[in-house]
Each structure stands twice: as structure tokens, then as C-alpha cells.
């Protein structure tokens, strides 16, 4: 696996955690967990993909990590504003709720 593909995976993994982080009090237990739970996942991805520990991989993957976190927080604000939905801290449940509302299965 190349570095660009791995950085895309790191970005995608971090989006739900950034969504969660944006809906918590800063420096709370949940905030701390939402920032730090993805770290072992990224380390495991580095090991299992054989990408190595070369210097160039650090800024690329750290950038992907923080961009995923940032995009998750932007997504939370966007859903709260434009989807006119009550947001929780779980991106997947909120997306299911929005899809069901759009399909007419729920009345929000």
C-alpha cells in the first residue's frame, strides 16, 4: 500500500472521531478519547501495511489525522445547520436518522 492510500484511510478513520470530538466539552474525558482512540488504529495500519517509519510518512499521516478530525467537526456543524437535525455525538446514527427522515420513515 502506498502512502497516499494510507493517508486517505487515516483521514476516513478520523472523520467520525472528529465528529464526536466536536460535540464534547474541550479537555473532557470524551474529548480526550475522541482524539486518542484513533492513534493505535493508525499505528496498527502503519505496521500492517508495511509503510514503515520513514520521516516523510509522519507529516503526511499526521496531516491526514488532523484533517479528518477537522472535517468531522465541520460535518457536525453542517448537519446541525443545514439538515436541521438534532445531532448526537455519533456520525453513523445521525446519518441513519437523516436518511430515514429523507425517505419519510421518521418524522423529525
N, C-alpha and C positions, 0 to 999 in steps of 0.2 A: 504494500500500500504506500502511496506517495504522501508527502507532507500536505499537499493541498487537500486531498481527500480526507485525511485525518483531521485537518483543521475544520473542515466542513462538519464532520461528525462531532467534534468538540463543540462547535457553535450550536448545533442542533440539540445536543445533550444539555447545554446550559440554558436554553430558552425557557423551559418550564421552571427551572430553579430561579431564574431572574424574575419570572412572573410571580413566583412565590415570595421572593425577597421584596419585591415592590409593594406587597400588601402586608408587610410586617413592620413593627417598630424597629428603627435602626438600633443595632447592637443588642437586640434581644436574643433569646435562645433560638427562636425560629430564623431570625436573620442570619445568625452565625451558622446554623445548619444549612440554610439555603445557599450560602456562599461556599461552605467547606465540604459538603457531601459530594459534589462533583469531582473534587480533587482526586480521590482514589480511583474514580472511574477513568479520569484522564490518564493517570499513571498506568492503570491496567491496560488501557488502549495503547499507550506507548510501548509497553512491554510486549503485548500480544501481536502487535502489528510489526514489531521489529524496526520501528522508525529510529530507534537509538536515542542517544543523549547528546547529539551534536549541538553546538552553540546556536546555530541558526534555527533549530526547532523550538527553542524557548520563546523568543519574541513572537513567532508565528502562532504557536499554540496558546500562549498567554493572551495574545491579542484576540484570538478566537474565543477564548474563555470569557473575557470581559465583554466582547461584542455580543455574545449570546446572552449574558446576564443583562446587558443594556437593552437589547432587543426585546427580551422578556418583559422588562419593566415598561417599555414603550407600548408593547402589546396590551398589557393590563390597562394602561391609561386609555388606549384607543378603544378597547372593548367597553370600558366603563363609559366613555363619552359617546361613541357612535353606535354601539349596539344597544345602548340604553338597557343594559342588563346589570343586575346586581352581581358584582364579581366576588369570587371567593379567592382563596389562595391556590387553587388547583386549576391550571390551564385546561387540562383534559375535561374535567367536569363542566367548566364554563363553556367550552366549545360544544360539548354534547347538549347542554342546555340551550345554547343559541341555535344550534341546528334543529333541535326539536321544536323550538319556538317558530323558527322559519318554516318548518314543514307543517306547522299547525297542530302538533301533538301536545303542546303545552300552551297554556295561556299565562303569559308573564305579567 
